[in-house]
Amino acid sequence: MSDWIQIKNAHANNLKNFDLRIPKNRLVVITGLSGSGKSSIAFDIIDNESRRQYMESLGLITDGVSKAKCDWVKGLPPSISIQQHLNNKNPRSTVGTVTELYTYIRLLYAKLGKKNGINEGWFMADFSFNKPNGACPQCTGLGKVNEVDLNSLVDFSKSIADNAVKEWDIHYIQRNTKVLVNAANYYQYPFDINDVIADYHHAAKAVFLYGTASQEVLRLYPGLRPPKTASEGRFEGIIANITRRYSEKANSKKGREKLMQYFRIGTCPSCHGMRLKSAVRDVQVADKTIVEVQNMSINELNLWLSSVSSLPQSELKIAEPIISDLASRIKKLQKVNVGYLGLIRSIPTLSNGEAQRLKIANLLSSGLSGVLYILDEPTKGLHGRDIDNMLSVLVELKNQGNHLILIEHSLAVISNADYVIDMGPGSGQAGGQVIAAGRIKEITDNSSSWTGRYLKEPLVVKENLRTQSHGMLVYEGVNLHNVCNQTVKIPLNNLIGVAGVSGSGKSTIFIDAVARDLKKYYRQQKDDQRFQHIKGLKRLNGIRVISQKTVGRSSRSNPATYTGIYDKIRGFYARLSSAVALDLKPSHFSFNTAGGRCETCQGKGFITTKMHFLPDVRTACPACAGKRFNSNVLQVEYKGVNISEVLNQTIDEALDFFKGNSKITAQLNLLSEVGLGYLQLGQEFSTLSGGEAQRIKLAKDLIDDNSFGYLYIMDEPSSGLHCHDSLKLINLLQKIVDRGNTVIVIEHNPQFLLAVDHIIEVGPGSGKQGGKIIFTGNPSEIIGKDTPTGRYINSLVSKQPEVGSHDC
């Protein structure tokens, strides 16, 4: 059997027709600049071809798995790939369910659980919030319900006559006030439509909010039947009305979205968020109810298991095999640094890195050997101190007799790899070549390798700090999740790094508290008195949050349309004399609308042919030859180039092409500055890597080049970036601060943390062991501090430059 995976003539995407050999039974890292071709090798060729060949060997129809774009691949083991996309969006999936920890807990409670000292012979389904037997009937096991957000629907400081109800126009006001006056006469309480709603008589307020048929009104007037008609005073109540209308829009996405602004997700009042029906919430094992256990973190569950050993011997015989399996799974989860996660934590709320680490822990539990594991940045979201733990997990997978291929930018991981493939030399069409391959020394000795250069260069602490005072934004009393009564001080007009171990509370403080409240403040015209806990707001003009949520992957979405640049390009082409002569408007230069697009392919540029049990086949549209537009539109040219050809230009090519048009080039230049100049304007989002998609989103949010006085909060902007790309992004962020803005980056990357003006560290640990601000100061001050980030950065800058001496 061959010791190598062999690829002949790889030409997927931007790959330049090369041959490649990859050693098996090794930890192999593929690295290189963003867009250099790493994913094309790992996923589009190796993983794709492994699945296809394996299915064919079993005699299965390979529907949907087309042959990889290479001549052949030999020596492939069966593969399992774990990418960064969080595919599980089901709110019923929790950390406990996907790790199967909750399955064992349910078994334990079904066999040994007691209520009032008696085991009633429970079934496992009785303890499942995903089955009717155990789910809370009000929230159906979700723990959350949609509830009316009264503050978004009603301004209690106004009267009805003064438009207090935001949904009522003049006709609704006239009609409903007549009914409310009739209701006041019926129940004999004082009412005036010019009264401020906050000052209503308690009965008037109950009728207005809940309606005359509600329990709230029936309790006030127990001996009086509700009015039967509007003329008598029958009123539905604004809460009942909007709830009913929302339910009636169940099949209308547009209708529900319109009403959704008046709702919020609230905790279920019946189960208080515990998801289970009342009959089982009090069942106990070892003095803990099922509710108390499912509210534990993985680490806390591990501690509780030790108390289960005090059960009577007859019960311990049943519990021991359950405890043994639980302990084994917990150990693997702790190895990948997710022990701080709560069992009841919903999977869609996890970061991509956390979700990926859960999958890796499940791989450890599988016990498989002879498998090729392909992992996309397994250290994403990990603090530097935890990378060694992840490396030990990956080595354990390898030592079980498996083969590992990682796409990675972490220099610590690259330094510890058995074999490295460095892609480049640039990105997009400037990439797609193997620059160096072999052990780490072969990478560092190669003068063409950007990775080699950064492996040899030392980390540098920023010297020219911004010290001029521009005021302080102070958020007092953050109380959320694991954060308890913390006050955050943000120096304005600075580049600020937020550090701390995974799960310490960084996102809780800066995304879930600070960003959330600032968004509300600006949405409510800066006059809401509820924000007195935030000082210094007058020094800010607004807030922009750039999260890790992925952009769309529609075939009609591309960099030009997503960022809005295409609107300006369409307008530019519509003003050309040849377009005016043909009476073409900007809409005609859109491939998404009728009029200018090719109607044969509906503006897609290709025709999809269904092949039944074979993969679908794409062919160029016979009418437009793949150009997406009709012949009239394609007649319009600027410098001899039509609109279809513009979409085929790279961003850097378009920068030169539109030279002199500052409105277009200003936006294109920003895309180039974040290192995306090699992308085509019309390139489908489905072909972009994770790092490229993240920077497209970043560029869209930064597209307003004249912003001043804004607070930017970015969640791990270095995600998916090579050190060289990170440096470009850092330089861009410095420019944004120089324009008079404040930028906060939540980061683990020491390259970023040593380039900021100010560091805020949250910790010291994860989950309940975190949630405190443990350091504030500049980068040079954190070196040597007895904090996780201080110790980690000190270990990097205190060393002489050497291979693997720092991470990125």
Buried (B, 14 or more C-beta within 10 A) or exposed (E): EEEEBBBEEBBBBBBEEBEBBBBBBBBBBBBBBBBBBBBBBBBBBBBBBBBBBBBEEEEEEBEEBBEBBBEEBEBBBEBBBBBBEBEBEEBBBBBBBBBBBBBBBBBBBBBBBBBEEEBEEBEBBBBBBBEEBBBBEEBBBBBBBBBBBBBBBBBEEBBBEEEBBEBBEEEEBEEBBBBBBBBBEBBEBEBBBEBBBEEBBEBBBBBBBBBBBBEBBBEBBEEEEBBEEBEBBBBBBBBBBBBEBBEEBEEEEEBBEBBEEBBBEBBBEBBEBBBBBEEBBEBBBBEBBBBBBBBBBBBBBBEBBEEBEEBEEEBBEBBEEBBEBBBEBBBBBBBBBBBBBBBBBBBEEBBBBBBBBBBBBBBBBEEBEEBBBBBBBBBBBBBBBBBEBBBEBBBBBBEBEBBBBBBBBBBBBBBBBBBBBBBBBBBBBBBBBBBBBBEBEBBBEBEEBBBBBBBBEEBEBBEEBBEEEEBEBBBEEBEBBBBEEBEBBBBBBBBBBBBBBBBBBBBBBBBBBBBBBBBEBBEEEEEEEEBEEBBBBEBBBBBBBBBBEBBEEEBEBBBBBBBEBBBBBBBBBBEBEEBEEEEBBBBBBBBBEEBBBBEEBBBBBBBEEEEEEBBEEBEEBEBBEBBBBBEBBBBBBBEEBBBBBBBBBBBBBBBEBBEEEEEBBBBBBBBBBBBBBBBBBBBBBEBBBBBBBBBBBBBBBBBEEEBEBBBBBBBBBBBBBBBBBBBBBBEBBBEBBEEBBBBBBBBBBBBBBBBBBBBBBBBBBBBBBBBBBBBBEBBBBBBEBEBBBBBBBBBBBEEEEEBBBBBB
